[in-house]
Amino acid sequence: MSAYLATPKFLMRGAWLSFLILLLSPRTHLQGQDTMVVPHTGYQAQYTLPDNVITEDSHQTTYLRNTLYVTGTAALWTAAFVLTDEPLQQYAQRYRGKVSNSFAQVVEPLGRQRYWVPAAGAVFVGGLLAKDQKLRKVALISFGSVVVNATLTSALKNAIGRYRPSETSENEVFDASLNPFIHNPHSSLPSSHTSTAFAVATSVATVYADHKLIPPIAYGVATLVGLSRIHDNAHWGSDVLAGAAVGYLSSKGVSYLYDWADHRLRARKQRLVLTPQVSPGTAGLGATLIF
């Protein structure tokens, strides 16, 4: 079951602009403060807040930061959808040339899932042989991130059913479906290449966060993959932004689960050995619990 959506352009853009304004509207939280003044003295009084107050403040800070991340990402995507999708597509196609085509052909394969799955397996084996715990970790997180990301991206593509820029000159044409598990031929949103590239990049950047150069290089390469999809007229700019967000969140989720499981098992003096398992058409993880 699908529903074709093509509303007048001024109504669609007006609705999205209203949503953007709502996202960016300032929300103010006023909190009273008590100030104690000790006149005619040169002493400074110091006191320590209870632990529960500090913990509550930390939770509020984390919640605020996460809210700002989500709001900022949604606002950025909305702005791209409303303001830049069509102009960016027209600009990219107007200035396509031999050099840009060659460059896009080089970076485009870096967003293909079928290359990263065996690559993660090879890195894992290399980590075992070199006895390098970080290599093993980045391989497992990358592998899991690619699998999770592929599932999420495929479901979103099928449900949203957005037309690619190669199919229409307007970015507001959708063929939505209520069943995300039925293949939809219109699968522009989100970009699978970009989400895969960012899933791997985030995995690498997370494990090697203590290295100054690795995270920016990883994210830079992933960004080039996304730009190549705009260049090739395969995706709108907002498809690429959405793909980057899906890939990033997939990797962060897998990384969190990995660290959580590792911490729990170490506390019990147990160890979980995960090994990538790849066969034609399928991919998974083998798990062995060592007591």
C-alpha positions in Angstrom: 0.0 0.0 0.0 1.5 3.3 -1.0 0.5 6.9 -1.1 1.7 9.4 -3.8 2.5 12.8 -2.2 2.9 15.8 -4.4 1.7 19.0 -2.8 2.0 22.5 -4.3 5.5 23.7 -3.8 4.7 26.9 -1.9 2.6 24.9 0.6 5.3 22.3 1.1 8.1 24.8 1.5 6.0 26.9 3.9 5.3 24.0 6.1 8.9 23.0 6.3 10.0 26.6 7.0 7.5 26.8 9.8 8.9 23.6 11.2 12.4 25.1 11.0 11.4 28.3 12.8 9.7 26.1 15.6 12.9 24.1 16.0 15.1 27.2 16.3 12.7 29.2 18.6 14.6 29.9 21.9 13.4 28.1 25.0 14.3 29.8 28.2 14.5 28.1 31.6 14.9 30.5 34.5 16.3 29.2 37.7 16.4 31.2 41.0 19.6 31.7 42.8 20.3 32.5 46.4 23.3 34.7 47.1 24.7 35.1 50.6 26.6 38.3 51.3 28.8 38.7 54.3 29.4 42.4 54.8 32.6 44.1 56.2 34.6 40.9 55.9 37.4 39.7 53.7 36.4 36.0 54.0 35.0 33.8 51.3 32.6 31.1 52.2 32.8 27.8 50.3 30.4 24.9 50.5 30.0 21.7 48.6 26.8 20.6 46.9 25.4 17.2 47.8 26.2 14.4 45.4 22.6 14.1 44.3 22.5 17.7 43.2 25.7 17.3 41.2 24.4 14.1 39.6 21.1 15.8 38.7 22.9 18.7 37.2 25.1 16.3 35.1 22.0 14.5 33.9 20.4 17.8 32.9 23.6 18.9 31.1 23.7 15.6 29.1 20.0 15.9 28.3 20.4 19.4 27.1 23.4 18.5 25.0 21.6 15.6 23.4 18.5 17.8 22.8 20.6 20.4 21.1 22.2 17.8 18.9 18.9 16.4 17.8 17.3 19.8 17.3 20.3 21.1 15.4 20.4 18.1 13.1 16.7 18.4 12.4 17.0 22.1 11.8 19.9 21.5 9.4 18.1 18.8 7.5 15.0 21.0 7.2 17.0 23.9 5.9 18.7 21.7 3.4 15.4 20.2 2.2 13.7 23.6 1.9 16.6 25.8 0.7 19.4 23.9 -0.9 18.2 20.6 -2.4 17.3 21.7 -5.9 19.9 24.5 -6.2 22.7 22.2 -5.1 21.5 19.5 -7.5 21.5 22.0 -10.4 24.9 23.3 -9.5 26.5 19.8 -9.3 25.1 18.8 -12.7 26.0 22.1 -14.4 29.7 21.8 -13.4 30.2 18.0 -13.8 33.3 17.2 -15.8 35.9 14.5 -16.5 37.9 15.3 -13.4 35.0 15.3 -11.0 33.6 12.1 -12.6 36.9 10.4 -12.1 37.1 11.5 -8.5 33.6 10.4 -7.8 34.3 7.0 -9.2 37.2 6.6 -6.8 35.4 7.5 -3.6 31.9 6.0 -4.4 32.9 2.3 -3.7 33.8 3.4 -0.1 30.1 3.6 0.6 29.3 0.0 -0.5 28.3 -2.4 2.2 29.7 -5.5 0.3 33.2 -4.1 0.5 33.2 -3.1 4.2 31.8 -6.5 5.5 34.8 -8.6 4.3 37.2 -5.7 5.1 36.0 -5.7 8.7 36.6 -9.5 8.8 40.1 -9.0 7.5 40.9 -6.3 10.0 39.6 -8.5 12.8 41.9 -11.4 11.7 44.8 -8.9 11.6 44.0 -7.8 15.1 44.1 -11.3 16.3 47.4 -12.0 14.6 48.9 -8.8 15.9 47.3 -9.1 19.3 46.0 -5.6 18.9 42.8 -5.1 21.0 41.9 -1.8 19.2 42.0 -3.4 15.8 39.7 -6.2 16.9 37.3 -3.7 18.5 37.2 -1.4 15.5 36.5 -4.4 13.3 33.7 -5.7 15.4 32.0 -2.3 15.9 32.4 -1.5 12.2 30.9 -4.8 11.2 28.0 -4.5 13.6 27.4 -0.9 12.6 27.3 -1.8 8.9 24.7 -4.5 9.6 22.5 -2.4 11.8 22.8 0.6 9.5 21.9 -1.5 6.4 18.7 -2.7 8.2 17.7 0.8 9.3 18.5 2.4 5.9 16.6 -0.2 3.9 13.5 0.2 6.1 13.6 4.0 5.8 14.1 3.9 2.1 11.1 1.6 1.6 8.8 3.5 3.9 9.6 7.0 2.7 9.8 6.2 -1.0 11.4 9.5 -2.1 12.1 10.0 -5.8 15.8 10.4 -6.8 16.9 13.6 -8.6 17.5 11.5 -11.7 13.8 10.7 -11.7 12.3 14.2 -11.1 13.4 17.8 -11.0 11.4 18.5 -7.8 12.6 17.3 -4.4 9.1 17.0 -2.9 7.9 13.9 -4.7 7.4 10.8 -2.5 5.8 7.4 -2.9 5.4 6.4 0.8 4.6 2.9 1.9 3.1 1.6 5.2 5.3 -1.5 5.0 9.0 -0.8 5.3 9.9 -4.4 4.4 8.5 -4.3 0.9 10.9 -3.1 -1.7 10.2 0.4 -2.9 11.7 1.4 -6.3 11.9 5.0 -5.2 14.6 4.8 -2.5 16.5 8.2 -2.4 16.1 8.9 1.3 18.3 8.3 3.1 21.5 7.7 1.1 22.8 4.2 1.7 26.3 4.9 0.5 26.6 7.9 2.9 25.1 6.0 5.9 27.5 3.1 5.4 30.5 5.4 5.0 29.6 7.3 8.2 28.9 4.1 10.1 32.4 2.9 9.4 33.9 6.4 9.9 32.2 6.8 13.3 33.4 3.4 14.4 37.0 4.3 13.5 36.7 7.7 15.1 35.2 6.3 18.3 37.9 3.6 18.8 40.7 5.9 17.9 39.4 9.1 19.5 42.7 9.6 21.2 44.4 10.2 17.9 44.2 13.7 16.5 44.3 12.9 12.8 42.3 9.7 12.5 38.8 11.1 13.4 38.9 14.0 10.9 40.3 11.9 8.2 37.6 9.2 8.7 34.8 11.8 8.7 36.4 13.6 5.7 36.4 10.5 3.6 32.8 9.7 4.5 31.8 13.3 3.6 33.5 12.8 0.2 31.4 9.7 -0.4 28.2 11.7 0.3 29.3 14.5 -2.0 30.0 11.9 -4.8 26.3 10.8 -4.5 25.1 14.4 -5.1 27.6 14.7 -7.9 26.3 11.5 -9.6 22.7 12.8 -9.4 21.8 9.8 -7.3 20.7 11.7 -4.2 19.5 15.1 -3.0 21.6 17.0 -0.4 19.1 16.2 2.3 19.3 12.5 1.5 23.1 12.7 2.2 22.5 14.5 5.5 20.0 12.0 6.6 22.3 9.1 5.7 25.1 10.6 7.7 22.9 10.9 10.7 21.7 7.2 10.4 25.2 5.9 10.0 26.5 8.0 12.9 23.7 6.8 15.3 24.0 3.2 14.2 27.7 3.2 15.0 27.2 5.0 18.3 24.5 2.5 19.3 26.7 -0.5 18.5 29.7 1.1 20.3 27.6 1.7 23.4 26.3 -1.9 23.5 29.9 -3.2 23.0 31.3 -1.2 25.9 28.3 -2.1 28.1 28.6 -5.8 27.4 32.4 -5.7 27.9 32.1 -3.9 31.2 29.5 -6.3 32.5 31.4 -9.4 31.5 34.7 -8.1 33.0 32.9 -7.5 36.3 31.9 -11.1 36.2 35.4 -12.2 35.1 33.9 -13.5 31.9 34.8 -12.8 28.3 32.7 -12.7 25.2 34.5 -13.5 22.0 32.8 -12.2 18.8 33.8 -13.3 15.4 32.4 -11.9 12.1 30.8 -14.6 9.9 30.2 -13.9 6.2 28.7 -16.2 3.6 27.2 -15.4 0.2 24.1 -13.2 0.8 24.3 -13.1 4.6 26.5 -11.7 7.3 26.4 -12.1 11.1 28.4 -12.4 14.3 29.4 -15.6 16.1 29.6 -15.3 19.9 31.4 -17.5 22.4 31.1 -16.9 26.1 34.3 -17.8 28.1 34.0 -18.4 31.8 
